Amino acid sequence: MRKPILASLFAVLLPMSAHADVTLHLNNNVELLAFNGQAHKGTVFGTEAPIVLENGTQQIAFRYVASIEEGKDVTFVKSDVIVAKFDADDKDIHFDFPDVRTAKQAREFRKNPEFQLLDGSESAIPFAQGTLEKHGFQLSRDYVSELQRFNQTEEPASLQLSVTQAPTPAPAVRGGKVVIGDSVGKNEEEYQLHYWYQKADQETKNRFRAFINAN
């Protein structure tokens, strides 16, 4: 009776193992704001857990965040909200950004904000890119609603259009503008806390967690 039982188990497990998803890996340079019509609230401390997406067309909205050290001071430089659309099945997706460590590099990134999406074998994944621009003073932003309006346009990263080729560098006038001290999203204090938490040794991190839990 063992063989029929094993055959039945394999018949059940095979379809499950054959199905996989897209796993989006985040790092400290990425502030993910929304994906596929859903808002995302990231963690303040520690490494962000990967986001699991269903196979198919993906649309993500995020900011690129760089930390610039000048002596003992740390300044956080953030891009405008970038929208990226790509097609993927059964892949691990990783961001690949230029190394921005100085004000000069931040200015270069401001003029031409280039990045890549790589799969698990470090092959580039074609994607379309756009920007959710901020107009006027906004105390808070509804990124899901903004994406819904964005998707009614003919922007390449809109869900109305499909990805057919690898992206070309965007002209400076349409690129994500780097801004400092943007009050929307994580505030400056959160970035500072996150930065120094990551710099701390494990014993210091444990004491900090204990302090937070006690309060």
NULO-46998 format. One line per 5 residues: number of its first residue (from 1); for each residue x, z, y of N, C-alpha, C. Coordinates in steps of 0.02 Angstrom, whole numbers, plus 50000, padded with zeros to 5 digits. Example, Ala and Ser with C-alpha at 12.3 -4.5 7.8 and 13.67 -1.06 7.14 Angstrom:
# NULO-46998
1 = 50660 50390 49716 50615 50390 49775 50660 50390 49835 | 50642 50354 49888 50684 50357 49947 50645 50394 50002
END
This chain:
# NULO-46998
1 = 50041 50000 49939 50000 50000 50000 50043 50000 50063 | 50109 50013 50057 50150 50018 50116 50155 49952 50153 | 50163 49895 50117 50172 49831 50150 50112 49811 50192 | 50051 49817 50167 49993 49801 50210 49990 49845 50273 | 50008 49910 50265 50006 49955 50322 50057 49934 50375
6 = 50119 49918 50351 50171 49897 50397 50152 49831 50431 | 50122 49786 50393 50101 49722 50422 50049 49732 50476 | 50004 49780 50465 49953 49794 50515 49984 49824 50578 | 50034 49868 50569 50067 49898 50626 50103 49846 50668 | 50139 49800 50633 50174 49747 50669 50125 49702 50706
11 = 50068 49689 50676 50018 49646 50708 49992 49678 50772 | 49988 49744 50773 49965 49779 50833 50020 49783 50886 | 50083 49795 50864 50137 49806 50911 50164 49743 50942 | 50163 49688 50906 50193 49627 50931 50161 49602 50996 | 50095 49599 51001 50066 49577 51065 50085 49623 51123
16 = 50091 49688 51109 50109 49735 51161 50180 49724 51184 | 50226 49713 51136 50296 49704 51154 50307 49636 51186 | 50264 49587 51171 50273 49521 51201 50252 49520 51273 | 50209 49568 51293 50186 49571 51362 50234 49612 51404 | 50256 49586 51458 50301 49622 51503 50277 49613 51574
21 = 50309 49647 51619 50288 49644 51689 50349 49632 51733 | 50335 49628 51798 50388 49621 51848 50404 49690 51875 | 50468 49708 51875 50489 49773 51899 50530 49764 51962 | 50504 49790 52018 50538 49784 52082 50579 49847 52095 | 50644 49839 52098 50690 49895 52109 50705 49903 52183
26 = 50697 49964 52208 50708 49979 52278 50774 50016 52287 | 50801 50012 52347 50861 50051 52363 50853 50082 52431 | 50906 50116 52455 50900 50153 52518 50894 50107 52578 | 50906 50043 52570 50899 49996 52626 50829 49967 52632 | 50785 49984 52585 50718 49954 52584 50666 50008 52596
31 = 50624 49997 52647 50565 50038 52657 50505 49995 52640 | 50482 50000 52578 50425 49961 52556 50362 49988 52587 | 50322 49944 52617 50262 49964 52653 50198 49943 52617 | 50200 49886 52583 50140 49862 52547 50162 49810 52495 | 50121 49804 52443 50134 49753 52392 50068 49730 52363
36 = 50059 49665 52360 49999 49635 52330 49934 49667 52353 | 49929 49677 52418 49867 49703 52447 49859 49778 52443 | 49911 49814 52421 49907 49886 52416 49959 49918 52463 | 49939 49971 52496 49985 50008 52538 50032 50049 52494 | 50093 50058 52516 50142 50097 52479 50171 50152 52523
41 = 50171 50213 52498 50200 50270 52533 50261 50292 52494 | 50320 50281 52524 50382 50298 52489 50397 50372 52493 | 50446 50392 52453 50468 50461 52452 50519 50471 52508 | 50524 50532 52534 50571 50547 52587 50639 50562 52557 | 50641 50600 52501 50704 50620 52472 50711 50590 52402
46 = 50773 50576 52383 50786 50549 52317 50777 50473 52316 | 50790 50445 52258 50787 50372 52250 50716 50351 52234 | 50694 50296 52265 50628 50270 52253 50621 50245 52181 | 50566 50261 52149 50553 50236 52082 50536 50162 52085 | 50555 50123 52034 50538 50052 52034 50462 50042 52036
51 = 50441 49986 52065 50370 49968 52069 50356 49916 52015 | 50307 49929 51972 50289 49883 51918 50231 49840 51941 | 50240 49774 51938 50191 49726 51961 50170 49681 51902 | 50109 49656 51905 50087 49609 51854 50122 49542 51864 | 50133 49507 51809 50164 49442 51813 50125 49395 51859
56 = 50161 49349 51892 50127 49300 51934 50156 49299 52004 | 50115 49281 52053 50136 49277 52123 50136 49346 52153 | 50190 49363 52187 50198 49429 52218 50205 49421 52293 | 50177 49469 52330 50187 49471 52402 50203 49543 52422 | 50260 49552 52454 50281 49618 52474 50295 49619 52549
61 = 50284 49678 52579 50299 49689 52650 50345 49749 52654 | 50401 49741 52689 50450 49795 52691 50492 49790 52755 | 50528 49844 52768 50579 49844 52820 50648 49850 52788 | 50697 49818 52820 50767 49829 52802 50793 49884 52847 | 50825 49934 52818 50851 49991 52856 50926 49998 52842
66 = 50965 50000 52894 51037 50010 52887 51057 50072 52926 | 51106 50109 52900 51132 50168 52935 51201 50150 52963 | 51210 50160 53029 51272 50144 53063 51304 50210 53085 | 51363 50223 53060 51399 50284 53076 51448 50270 53134 | 51442 50310 53186 51486 50305 53244 51513 50376 53258
71 = 51572 50390 53233 51598 50458 53236 51556 50504 53193 | 51529 50556 53224 51487 50603 53187 51413 50586 53193 | 51397 50534 53230 51328 50514 53240 51308 50459 53191 | 51245 50460 53172 51217 50409 53128 51156 50380 53161 | 51156 50314 53169 51099 50279 53199 51066 50236 53145
76 = 51000 50238 53141 50965 50198 53091 50936 50136 53124 | 50951 50079 53096 50931 50014 53123 50880 49985 53075 | 50821 49967 53103 50767 49941 53061 50746 49872 53084 | 50729 49831 53036 50703 49765 53053 50628 49769 53067 | 50600 49715 53093 50528 49709 53094 50503 49706 53022
81 = 50438 49708 53013 50411 49706 52945 50418 49635 52917 | 50455 49629 52863 50467 49565 52830 50417 49556 52773 | 50388 49497 52768 50344 49479 52713 50379 49428 52669 | 50381 49442 52605 50412 49395 52558 50362 49380 52502 | 50358 49317 52484 50314 49296 52429 50356 49258 52378
86 = 50347 49275 52315 50385 49243 52262 50345 49243 52197 | 50364 49200 52151 50334 49198 52085 50383 49226 52034 | 50359 49268 51989 50403 49298 51939 50362 49320 51879 | 50393 49314 51820 50363 49337 51758 50417 49372 51717 | 50401 49432 51693 50444 49468 51647 50515 49474 51674
91 = 50522 49496 51736 50588 49500 51767 50598 49567 51802 | 50661 49586 51808 50681 49640 51853 50704 49608 51918 | 50677 49633 51974 50692 49604 52040 50733 49654 52080 | 50788 49631 52108 50832 49673 52150 50842 49639 52218 | 50847 49680 52270 50863 49656 52337 50939 49648 52344
96 = 50960 49598 52382 51030 49589 52397 51036 49575 52472 | 51061 49626 52510 51066 49621 52582 51139 49617 52602 | 51153 49589 52661 51221 49592 52688 51240 49664 52704 | 51304 49677 52706 51328 49744 52720 51329 49755 52795 | 51282 49792 52821 51277 49806 52893 51301 49877 52906
101 = 51360 49882 52937 51389 49948 52949 51409 49958 53022 | 51409 49906 53062 51429 49911 53132 51375 49882 53177 | 51380 49897 53242 51333 49870 53290 51339 49794 53294 | 51399 49768 53287 51409 49696 53288 51373 49663 53229 | 51379 49692 53169 51344 49666 53111 51269 49671 53119
106 = 51246 49724 53153 51174 49732 53166 51149 49676 53212 | 51190 49657 53262 51171 49602 53306 51169 49536 53268 | 51216 49527 53223 51217 49466 53183 51155 49464 53138 | 51138 49521 53110 51078 49524 53068 51015 49511 53109 | 51016 49535 53172 50959 49523 53217 50949 49448 53228
111 = 51004 49412 53236 50999 49340 53250 50979 49301 53188 | 51003 49321 53130 50989 49283 53069 50983 49330 53009 | 50925 49362 53001 50915 49412 52948 50907 49379 52879 | 50962 49369 52845 50960 49338 52779 50965 49391 52724 | 50932 49379 52668 50937 49421 52609 50918 49379 52549
116 = 50929 49407 52490 50911 49373 52428 50870 49419 52384 | 50832 49389 52340 50800 49424 52284 50834 49398 52221 | 50860 49444 52181 50896 49426 52120 50860 49453 52059 | 50865 49416 52004 50837 49442 51941 50890 49482 51904 | 50875 49503 51843 50920 49546 51806 50987 49514 51791
121 = 50991 49448 51789 51054 49413 51777 51087 49391 51842 | 51063 49418 51898 51090 49405 51965 51081 49333 51987 | 51029 49300 51960 51011 49233 51983 50961 49240 52040 | 50969 49197 52091 50925 49200 52149 50855 49177 52131 | 50806 49212 52158 50735 49195 52147 50709 49163 52211
126 = 50680 49103 52208 50653 49071 52268 50597 49113 52298 | 50595 49117 52364 50542 49153 52397 50529 49124 52465 | 50470 49137 52492 50453 49119 52560 50453 49182 52602 | 50470 49175 52666 50480 49233 52709 50441 49227 52773 | 50414 49282 52796 50379 49285 52860 50388 49353 52891
131 = 50354 49365 52947 50361 49428 52984 50293 49452 53009 | 50279 49516 53000 50221 49547 53031 50244 49575 53098 | 50229 49540 53151 50254 49560 53216 50210 49614 53247 | 50242 49659 53282 50207 49713 53316 50194 49693 53388 | 50131 49696 53410 50113 49678 53478 50088 49739 53515
136 = 50122 49758 53569 50100 49814 53608 50113 49881 53574 | 50091 49934 53607 50101 50001 53580 50051 50015 53524 | 50077 50040 53467 50034 50056 53411 50056 50124 53383 | 50010 50172 53383 50026 50238 53357 50034 50236 53282 | 49994 50194 53249 49999 50185 53176 49979 50114 53160
141 = 49997 50092 53100 49983 50023 53080 49949 50022 53012 | 49903 49975 53005 49869 49964 52941 49898 49900 52912 | 49949 49908 52869 49984 49849 52844 49941 49807 52798 | 49895 49837 52762 49851 49799 52718 49807 49752 52759 | 49778 49778 52814 49737 49736 52857 49779 49682 52891
146 = 49840 49700 52911 49883 49650 52942 49900 49595 52893 | 49912 49612 52830 49927 49561 52780 49866 49517 52766 | 49807 49547 52768 49747 49507 52758 49740 49454 52813 | 49755 49473 52875 49753 49424 52930 49810 49374 52922 | 49868 49398 52902 49926 49354 52892 49910 49301 52839
151 = 49874 49321 52787 49858 49275 52732 49805 49223 52750 | 49776 49229 52808 49729 49179 52832 49764 49125 52874 | 49830 49133 52882 49869 49084 52920 49902 49035 52871 | 49939 48988 52899 49975 48940 52859 50050 48955 52857 | 50067 49018 52868 50137 49039 52861 50160 49027 52789
156 = 50224 49009 52779 50248 48997 52711 50239 49056 52664 | 50244 49117 52689 50237 49176 52647 50164 49197 52637 | 50117 49159 52667 50047 49173 52657 50027 49158 52585 | 49979 49193 52560 49956 49181 52491 49916 49117 52484 | 49903 49084 52540 49868 49019 52536 49913 48965 52508
161 = 49980 48974 52516 50027 48922 52496 50068 48947 52438 | 50094 48902 52397 50135 48920 52340 50208 48911 52356 | 50251 48947 52320 50323 48942 52329 50347 48882 52289 | 50377 48833 52322 50399 48773 52288 50474 48763 52291 | 50508 48796 52336 50580 48787 52341 50612 48850 52369
166 = 50679 48853 52362 50715 48911 52387 50710 48914 52463 | 50711 48974 52492 50704 48979 52564 50765 48953 52601 | 50754 48928 52661 50808 48909 52704 50814 48962 52758 | 50874 48971 52786 50882 49022 52838 50834 49011 52895 | 50801 49065 52917 50752 49060 52970 50788 49054 53037
171 = 50761 49016 53085 50791 49013 53151 50786 49081 53185 | 50830 49092 53233 50835 49158 53264 50769 49179 53297 | 50731 49132 53325 50671 49150 53361 50616 49175 53314 | 50622 49160 53248 50570 49182 53202 50595 49236 53155 | 50658 49255 53161 50686 49304 53116 50661 49374 53130
176 = 50674 49420 53082 50656 49489 53092 50702 49521 53144 | 50675 49546 53197 50714 49576 53251 50731 49648 53232 | 50794 49666 53239 50814 49734 53224 50796 49779 53282 | 50764 49834 53269 50745 49880 53322 50770 49950 53304 | 50784 49990 53355 50808 50058 53345 50756 50106 53374
181 = 50739 50157 53336 50693 50207 53361 50620 50186 53358 | 50603 50140 53312 50533 50121 53304 50494 50181 53278 | 50439 50199 53313 50402 50259 53295 50355 50248 53236 | 50346 50186 53215 50300 50171 53161 50336 50176 53094 | 50303 50202 53042 50336 50211 52978 50372 50278 52978
186 = 50426 50282 52939 50465 50344 52939 50496 50354 53008 | 50494 50416 53032 50523 50429 53097 50598 50445 53091 | 50630 50453 53148 50703 50462 53149 50724 50525 53111 | 50684 50578 53117 50702 50640 53082 50701 50630 53007 | 50652 50593 52982 50649 50580 52909 50709 50541 52885
191 = 50730 50491 52924 50789 50453 52905 50851 50497 52905 | 50857 50540 52955 50915 50584 52958 50916 50632 52898 | 50858 50661 52883 50855 50706 52826 50872 50671 52761 | 50844 50611 52752 50857 50572 52692 50931 50555 52686 | 50961 50534 52742 51031 50514 52742 51077 50572 52721
196 = 51068 50630 52754 51113 50686 52739 51098 50716 52671 | 51036 50712 52648 51020 50735 52580 51059 50694 52529 | 51061 50628 52539 51097 50585 52492 51172 50599 52494 | 51197 50620 52551 51269 50635 52559 51289 50701 52526 | 51241 50746 52517 51255 50814 52494 51273 50815 52420
201 = 51310 50868 52399 51324 50877 52328 51262 50906 52294 | 51264 50909 52227 51205 50929 52190 51185 51001 52205 | 51234 51045 52214 51218 51115 52229 51180 51121 52295 | 51202 51084 52345 51168 51085 52410 51098 51056 52404 | 51091 51003 52365 51025 50974 52355 50977 51024 52322
206 = 51004 51061 52273 50962 51111 52239 50940 51166 52287 | 50985 51189 52331 50967 51240 52380 50915 51213 52429 | 50922 51150 52448 50875 51121 52495 50805 51115 52463 | 50803 51093 52399 50739 51089 52365 50706 51158 52360 | 50747 51208 52345 50720 51276 52339 50691 51299 52406
211 = 50725 51282 52461 50700 51300 52528 50634 51265 52542 | 50629 51200 52526 50568 51163 52537 50510 51192 52496 | 50523 51206 52433 50471 51234 52389 50448 51302 52413 | 50493 51341 52442 50475 51408 52465 50435 51407 52529 | 50435 51349 52563 50399 51345 52627 50341 51297 52621
END
